[in-house]
Amino acid sequence: MLKLGESGLAFAMLGMLAGSLLSAPAVGQGANPVENCLMAGAALPDAVIRECTLAMQSSDKAAIPAVYLGRADAYVRKGDYDRALADYDEAIKLAPGTAIAFALRGEVHAKRGDYDGAIADYERAIEREPNLPSAFSNRGLAWANKGELRLAIADYTKAIKLDPNLPVAFNNRGLAHAARGEHEAAVADYGEAIRLAPKYANAYNNRANAYLGRREYDRAIADFSAALQLQRTDRAALLGRCWARTLAGHLAAAIADCGEVLRLHPADAAALNMRGFAHLKAGQTDKAVADFDAVLRSDPKNAGSLYGRGLARLKKREAAQGNADIAAAKAIKPDVEQELARYDIR
């Protein structure tokens, strides 16, 4: 399932909990293992796990829930969600009134694709702390990934009301608006996310895609280029700019963008497909057929590539093969002709 947004929760919230639960070391005490665990922050996960496991022997029992959360966060960064959930469970058992523990556990449920479990935990967090913007923002993300866009927008809006400086909530609300076809609202939200976080590459990519949907190709190209200024090898931005340049008629530049994706990711089907259409629009039919062939070798039922190859073959006066490809594409995706015609690909 397409994930309609991104989370922005764990590090900031874990720091808040550490500050609230960490006791100061006694006078004359040496290195505090609890401090070593919680202050490790973004250190390598294995180092954090080691320190937090040692800290669990501490006599500072009030800090042990935060120690479990510190180790859980390290497990999350390792992708070990089962151990992370076990530590979150322990933290909640020891400190059941701590909203942040539920919010963090909800984020792991969401990473596993368990959006119902995530929503339940975010709701528990909100019950305990009704003014926690990240819990509303992440519950919105879970609703969006369940297809409940109206509920998602409501939660993002609540998060923004609680914290107007939350760029991820604006970005994710923009994605929900875009999924509902509300492109004006989407562009406005992406713009606010960028204003708040000028180096937010995903927001530039998302706004560029909204401009693509409005056929504002020059604006789309500008935003994809801005994203690439921030992340030079960003696959999504290179692909998006390749397609925007294809549609705008900047075909040599489009071919170069898709070529860069293929240099970084050889045999990338999306790049081959887009470059095939750029070659087709440029009248380079042999190169177009070669790109579509490369896609179809691994994905014989790719309707776009079949249709594109069919058009290229017709231009090469290979009528029988071209018509066969077009018929096969329509059998797989009946509206493929209309979809590509919107982009003046005929």
MOLINZI-V947943 format. One record per helix or strand of 3 or more residues. SS is the DSSP state (a for helix, b for strand). FROM is the first residue (numbers start at 0). TO is the last residue. If there is no record, write none. Layout:
BEGIN
ss = <SS SS>
from = <FROM FROM>
to = <TO TO>
END
This chain:
BEGIN
ss = <a a a a a a a a a a a a a a a a a a a a>
from = <9 32 44 60 80 98 114 132 148 166 182 200 216 234 250 268 284 302 318 335>
to = <20 37 54 77 93 110 127 144 161 178 195 212 229 247 263 280 297 314 331 340>
END
